[in-house]
Amino acid sequence: MDQGWQVDQDKCKHCGSCVDVCPNRILQKNEYGQVFFRDDRLWMCFHCGHCMAICPQEAISVPGLSYERDFYPQPKMDGMENAQFTHLIDSRRAVRNFQDRAVPHEMLEKIVAAIQSAPPGFPPLKTELVVIEDPVLVKKSLPVMIALYEYLIKAMANPIARQVVRRSAGREKFIVLQKHVIPLLINRMPDLKSGKEDTILRHAPALILFHANRKSENYKPDIYIALTYGFLAAHSLGLGASAMDLIPPAVEKSKELRAMFHIPEENEVVASMIVGFPRYHFQRGIRRELKSVTWL
Ligand SMILES: Cc1cc2nc3c(=O)[nH]c(=O)nc-3n(C[C@H](O)[C@H](O)[C@H](O)COP(=O)(O)O)c2cc1C
């Protein structure tokens, strides 16, 4: 057996909880009730940490994980969570109007902590963040984004360039561009350029970019879940936030913005979130229904 995966037989009380929670059944009990890692399944271990997290005796070792460094006492549910959770999600809205003040660093740290706690498809985490907490730097990026979108509007009007955009964006994104983004931007461009309004960054004082190495596996679903944790965390702190789909493609395509925001060349900017203190309090929530729910 690999020395890294071990059950300390002196500590183990044979409860078997680790055997049950291991998603790949790598742990097993033998006929004497002893728990051990199956050699033939060690390759399936993706270091999720569940066996170590569930063991009351701290009897389990998995390579790369340490009880001291990688775990914390898991709070128990106290029965109030659902009411609080419902309140949290019912009171959240996408916020696009902000007060003219920076977000304190400690609040952004709390948002980052929440994003970090979002579940990945499998560890290690691939999500990388750039937190732009300096409102001046956020603002500085706007003219570059506007210039890029002006260029895109021109490209979409040209049949040959349009095909290039289509190939690089892929079918789904291209349709969104053609049907929604470009008509909207054409309409808003004069006000965007004159500084009358900002439909890209919404005058947000802070911006979080979510990116990941293009070669890493399955990073996009992880990022969207992390983003959701991020805007719920922002809301729980009394801040307002919204995902902004216009920002990632602009950063993705612009060398200047990549340099400004320290995005490595090999990384894709997948999502973004604007954050700030909300200017308004929404008076009511908005009821929406899923396209369908099938109960079987
Ligand atoms: C993935 C994602 C991307 C979004 N991109 C934009 C955007 O580019 N511009 C914008 O104004 N709002 C954007 N939003 C905000 C949505 O328009 C907003 O969440 C939606 O209208 C529903 O409103 P609510 O969040 O208040 O329920 C985005 C939201 C999500 C989840």
The ligand as an SDF file (V2000), in Angstrom:
LIG
                    3D

 31 33  0  0  0  0  0  0  0  0999 V2000
  -24.1110   34.5200  -15.4300 C   0  0  0  0  0  0  0  0  0  0  0  0
  -24.7470   35.8710  -15.3370 C   0  0  0  0  0  0  0  0  0  0  0  0
  -24.3420   36.8870  -16.1950 C   0  0  0  0  0  0  0  0  0  0  0  0
  -24.9090   38.1560  -16.1220 C   0  0  0  0  0  0  0  0  0  0  0  0
  -24.4670   39.1400  -16.9410 N   0  0  0  0  0  0  0  0  0  0  0  0
  -25.0150   40.3710  -16.8610 C   0  0  0  0  0  0  0  0  0  0  0  0
  -24.5550   41.4310  -17.7140 C   0  0  0  0  0  0  0  0  0  0  0  0
  -23.6870   41.2660  -18.5480 O   0  0  0  0  0  0  0  0  0  0  0  0
  -25.1340   42.6440  -17.5720 N   0  0  0  0  0  0  0  0  0  0  0  0
  -26.1010   42.8980  -16.6680 C   0  0  0  0  0  0  0  0  0  0  0  0
  -26.5760   44.0270  -16.5740 O   0  0  0  0  0  0  0  0  0  0  0  0
  -26.5650   41.9110  -15.8420 N   0  0  0  0  0  0  0  0  0  0  0  0
  -26.0380   40.6610  -15.9140 C   0  0  0  0  0  0  0  0  0  0  0  0
  -26.4710   39.6640  -15.0750 N   0  0  0  0  0  0  0  0  0  0  0  0
  -27.5230   39.9490  -14.1030 C   0  0  0  0  0  0  0  0  0  0  0  0
  -28.8430   39.3640  -14.5750 C   0  0  0  0  0  0  0  0  0  0  0  0
  -29.3340   40.1220  -15.6440 O   0  0  0  0  0  0  0  0  0  0  0  0
  -29.8250   39.3120  -13.4010 C   0  0  0  0  0  0  0  0  0  0  0  0
  -29.3250   38.3910  -12.4770 O   0  0  0  0  0  0  0  0  0  0  0  0
  -31.2140   38.9370  -13.8640 C   0  0  0  0  0  0  0  0  0  0  0  0
  -31.8280   39.9960  -14.5330 O   0  0  0  0  0  0  0  0  0  0  0  0
  -32.1190   38.5100  -12.7450 C   0  0  0  0  0  0  0  0  0  0  0  0
  -32.2580   39.5200  -11.7770 O   0  0  0  0  0  0  0  0  0  0  0  0
  -32.0120   39.2090  -10.2340 P   0  0  0  0  0  0  0  0  0  0  0  0
  -30.5650   38.7430  -10.1220 O   0  0  0  0  0  0  0  0  0  0  0  0
  -32.2430   40.4750   -9.5040 O   0  0  0  0  0  0  0  0  0  0  0  0
  -32.9370   38.1140   -9.8250 O   0  0  0  0  0  0  0  0  0  0  0  0
  -25.9210   38.3960  -15.1580 C   0  0  0  0  0  0  0  0  0  0  0  0
  -26.3160   37.3800  -14.2880 C   0  0  0  0  0  0  0  0  0  0  0  0
  -25.7480   36.1300  -14.3670 C   0  0  0  0  0  0  0  0  0  0  0  0
  -26.1940   35.0570  -13.4140 C   0  0  0  0  0  0  0  0  0  0  0  0
  1  2  1  0
  2  3  1  0
  2 30  2  0
  3  4  2  0
  4  5  1  0
  4 28  1  0
  5  6  2  0
  6  7  1  0
  6 13  1  0
  7  8  2  0
  7  9  1  0
  9 10  1  0
 10 11  2  0
 10 12  1  0
 12 13  2  0
 13 14  1  0
 14 15  1  0
 14 28  1  0
 15 16  1  0
 16 17  1  0
 16 18  1  0
 18 19  1  0
 18 20  1  0
 20 21  1  0
 20 22  1  0
 22 23  1  0
 23 24  1  0
 24 25  2  0
 24 26  1  0
 24 27  1  0
 28 29  2  0
 29 30  1  0
 30 31  1  0
M  END
$$$$
